[in-house]
Amino acid sequence: MRTDPADPGGLTPVRTLLAEDGVLLREGLIGVLERFGFPVVASVGDGEALIGAVAEHDPGLVVTDIRMPPDFTDEGLRAAVRLRRERPGLAVVALSQYVELSYASDLLDTGDGRGVGYLLKQRVGDVREFAATLRQVVEGATIVDPEVVRQLLRRSADPLERLTPREREVLGLMAEGHSNGAIARHLVVSDAAVGKHVGNILAKLDLPPDDGVHRRVQAVLAYLRGRQVR
């Protein structure tokens, strides 16, 4: 039986570094993280402090706001991208108040695209779902907020135009981090049908042969960038 990823019992604690300039939200996040098996080794309020704290504490997970002092534009994002380039194995989850499609693409395009997430802050309200998402990212998943996925679905972009409506739906669920089995249950179809759709998606996006997980990540990145992965 698989352990519930939102239940810390029996799961290895993940040393976590939190970057959030809002004091109340920061304190609330610390409580949530520590409740679900993510002990916070340090919390900071700006991008430069985030870089230094990661070097000092060597966490397994970084949870960071995108907009932080001094300019409140993309300081947290830039710090996260830099960290991912310097430490490709570092799991990073970025939190945003609003949907910023370019921010999602920039972050998810770092490293090999694994172990990274982009979530809207409103997702923190469902603490069990939030904790489960963090655990998936730590385990190497690529997770994109469902609202970001919905907005991307409304965009018309080649080569995604090659995909059928059902294939686009499957790719959107892949981008949210769902496994084939979870997609099958969501769409009320067989696992084999989902496997066929995934195979068609990878072929239509002209993704080179590789291990299955990596190809799925590349498909999600193609989805986010709205252009073909070469």
C-alpha positions in Angstrom: 0.0 0.0 0.0 1.4 3.4 -1.0 1.8 5.9 1.8 -0.3 9.0 1.6 2.2 11.8 0.4 0.3 14.3 2.5 0.8 12.3 5.7 4.3 12.7 7.2 4.1 9.4 9.1 6.7 7.0 7.7 8.1 9.6 5.3 11.6 10.9 5.4 11.7 14.6 6.5 12.8 17.0 3.8 15.0 19.9 4.9 13.2 22.9 3.5 14.2 26.5 3.0 11.3 29.1 2.7 11.6 32.5 0.9 8.6 34.7 1.5 8.6 38.4 2.4 5.1 38.5 4.0 5.6 37.9 7.7 2.1 36.4 8.3 2.2 34.2 5.3 5.7 33.1 6.0 4.8 32.0 9.6 1.7 30.2 8.3 3.7 28.4 5.7 6.3 27.3 8.3 3.5 25.8 10.3 2.1 23.9 7.3 5.5 22.7 6.1 6.6 21.4 9.5 3.3 19.7 10.1 3.6 17.6 7.0 7.2 16.6 7.2 9.1 19.5 5.8 11.2 21.0 8.6 12.1 24.6 7.8 15.9 25.0 8.3 15.7 28.7 7.4 13.3 31.4 6.3 14.2 34.5 4.4 12.5 37.5 2.8 14.4 38.3 -0.4 16.2 36.7 -3.3 19.7 37.4 -2.3 19.2 36.0 1.2 17.7 32.9 -0.5 20.9 32.3 -2.4 23.0 32.7 0.7 20.8 30.5 2.9 20.8 27.7 0.4 24.6 27.7 0.4 24.7 27.7 4.2 22.0 25.1 4.9 22.0 22.8 1.8 18.2 22.1 1.8 16.5 19.4 -0.2 13.6 21.7 -1.1 13.2 25.4 -1.7 9.7 27.0 -1.5 9.9 30.6 -2.8 7.6 33.5 -3.6 8.3 35.0 -7.1 7.9 38.6 -6.2 10.0 39.8 -3.3 12.0 42.9 -2.3 13.5 45.2 -3.4 11.5 45.6 -6.6 8.7 43.1 -6.2 9.0 41.9 -9.7 10.7 38.6 -10.3 13.5 38.5 -7.6 12.4 35.1 -6.2 12.1 33.7 -9.7 15.6 34.8 -10.7 17.0 33.4 -7.5 15.2 30.1 -8.1 16.5 29.9 -11.7 20.0 30.6 -10.6 19.8 28.0 -7.9 18.5 25.4 -10.3 21.4 26.1 -12.7 23.9 25.8 -9.9 22.2 22.8 -8.2 20.1 20.9 -10.8 19.1 18.3 -8.2 17.6 20.9 -5.9 13.8 20.6 -5.7 12.2 24.1 -6.1 8.5 25.1 -5.9 7.7 28.7 -6.8 4.6 30.4 -5.5 2.8 33.2 -7.3 -0.1 35.5 -6.5 -1.1 35.6 -10.2 -0.7 33.5 -13.3 2.5 34.5 -15.0 3.0 32.1 -18.0 6.5 33.3 -18.8 7.6 32.8 -15.2 6.4 29.2 -15.3 8.3 28.5 -18.5 11.5 30.2 -17.2 11.6 28.1 -14.1 10.5 24.8 -15.6 13.1 25.2 -18.3 16.0 24.9 -15.8 18.0 21.7 -15.4 16.2 18.8 -17.0 12.8 20.1 -15.9 12.4 17.6 -13.1 11.9 18.3 -9.4 10.3 21.7 -10.0 6.8 23.2 -9.5 4.9 26.4 -10.2 1.8 27.0 -8.0 -0.6 29.8 -7.2 -0.6 30.9 -3.6 -4.3 30.0 -3.3 -3.3 26.3 -3.5 -1.8 26.6 0.0 -5.3 26.8 1.3 -5.7 23.1 0.8 -2.8 22.1 3.0 -2.9 18.3 2.3 -2.9 18.8 -1.4 -0.1 21.4 -1.1 2.0 19.0 1.0 1.3 16.1 -1.4 2.5 18.3 -4.3 5.7 19.3 -2.5 6.4 15.6 -1.9 5.9 14.8 -5.6 8.3 17.6 -6.6 10.9 16.3 -4.1 10.5 12.9 -5.7 11.3 14.4 -9.1 7.9 15.3 -10.5 7.2 18.4 -12.6 4.0 20.1 -11.3 2.2 23.1 -12.8 -0.8 24.8 -11.2 -4.1 23.7 -12.8 -5.1 27.4 -13.4 -1.9 27.9 -15.3 -2.7 24.8 -17.3 -6.2 26.1 -18.1 -4.9 29.4 -19.4 -2.3 27.6 -21.5 -5.0 25.4 -23.0 -6.8 28.6 -24.2 -3.7 29.6 -26.2 -3.3 28.5 -29.8 0.3 27.4 -30.4 2.1 25.2 -32.9 3.0 22.3 -32.5 0.2 21.8 -29.9 -2.2 22.4 -32.8 -1.3 18.9 -34.0 -2.9 17.4 -30.9 -6.5 16.3 -30.7 -8.7 17.9 -28.0 -8.4 14.7 -25.9 -4.6 14.6 -26.4 -4.4 18.2 -25.2 -6.5 17.3 -22.2 -4.2 14.4 -21.4 -1.1 16.7 -21.8 -2.7 19.3 -19.5 -3.2 16.6 -16.8 0.4 15.5 -17.3 1.5 19.1 -16.7 -0.4 19.0 -13.4 1.7 16.0 -12.4 -0.8 13.2 -12.8 0.3 9.7 -13.6 -1.2 7.7 -16.4 -3.4 5.8 -13.9 -4.7 9.1 -12.3 -5.4 10.5 -15.8 -7.3 7.3 -16.7 -9.5 7.7 -13.5 -10.0 11.4 -14.1 -11.1 10.8 -17.7 -12.9 7.5 -17.0 -11.0 5.6 -19.6 -8.6 2.6 -19.5 -4.9 2.9 -18.6 -4.2 1.5 -22.1 -6.1 4.4 -23.7 -4.2 6.9 -21.8 -0.9 5.2 -22.7 -1.9 5.4 -26.4 -2.7 9.1 -26.0 0.7 9.8 -24.3 2.5 7.9 -27.0 0.7 10.0 -29.7 1.6 13.2 -27.8 5.3 12.4 -27.6 5.3 11.4 -31.3 3.5 14.6 -32.5 5.9 16.8 -30.4 8.8 15.1 -32.2 10.5 14.2 -28.9 13.6 12.0 -29.3 13.7 8.5 -27.8 14.7 8.7 -24.1 13.6 7.3 -20.8 9.8 7.7 -20.3 10.0 10.1 -17.4 12.3 12.5 -19.2 10.1 12.5 -22.4 7.1 13.3 -20.2 9.0 16.3 -18.7 10.0 17.5 -22.2 6.4 17.2 -23.3 5.3 19.4 -20.4 8.0 21.9 -21.2 6.9 22.0 -24.9 3.4 22.6 -23.6 4.5 25.5 -21.5 6.7 27.1 -24.1 4.1 26.7 -26.8 6.8 25.6 -29.3 8.5 22.5 -30.4 11.2 20.8 -28.4 14.2 19.8 -30.5 
